[in-house]
């Protein structure tokens, strides 16, 4: 299994948990908003994973802690893709 596949599986697990436990609630709100706007389940989850990837990237490359405010801002802006900065 490729590293990219492992990362995808991890991201899917995190998103599943966030949706199931409604924590943070903004993840479920974003998911519902995207689905209500004609995105498929898979597309909505992929977009949400982009916001999560920003936080993981900054953690791995810059040793920054998870920035909840940036994550929530990026969720709010979806389907526009977030910037890494």
URCOR-V323560 format. One record per backbone hydrogen bond with DSSP energy under -1.0 kcal/mol. NH is the residue of the N-H (numbers start at 0). CO is the residue of the C=O. Records with the same first field share a line. If there is no record, write none. Layout:
# URCOR-V323560
NH: CO + CO
This chain:
# URCOR-V323560
5: 1
6: 2
7: 3
8: 4
9: 5
10: 6
11: 7
12: 8
13: 9
14: 10
15: 11
16: 12
17: 13
18: 14
19: 15
20: 16
22: 17
26: 23
28: 24
29: 25
30: 26
31: 27
32: 28
33: 29
34: 30
35: 31
37: 34
38: 33
43: 39
44: 40
45: 41
46: 42
47: 43
48: 44
49: 45
50: 46
51: 47
52: 48
53: 49
54: 50
55: 51
56: 52
57: 53
58: 54
59: 55
60: 56
61: 57
62: 58
63: 57
70: 66
71: 67
72: 68
73: 69
74: 70
75: 71
76: 72
77: 74
79: 76
